[in-house]
Amino acid sequence: MAVDPSYWRQGIGTFLCSYGAGIAEEDGVSIGVISSEVGKDFFTRLGCCIIQQRTVKDTRPGMEAEIDFWVQTWAPVLASSG
């Protein structure tokens, strides 16, 4: 999922995530998220937990670059039976 930056802070991402979380909750399944630094705080505010941070590096001569990303998860609150 991605929202064009010109539409940020209008509730679109929150709506899409909440909608998906509702479906996951009905099905009793968890959600996995891989986010950039820009998105990690957004997903954390929505209840995702950061599992780990990773960096991918391109070491080819003349192409050196690296990018960080965060692996996050969200799990539904399961009603206790009994």
Secondary structure by P-SEA (a helix, b strand, c coil): ccccccccccaaaaaaaaaaaaaaaaacbbbbbbbccccaaaaaaacccccbbbbbbbccccccbbbbbbbbbbbccccccc
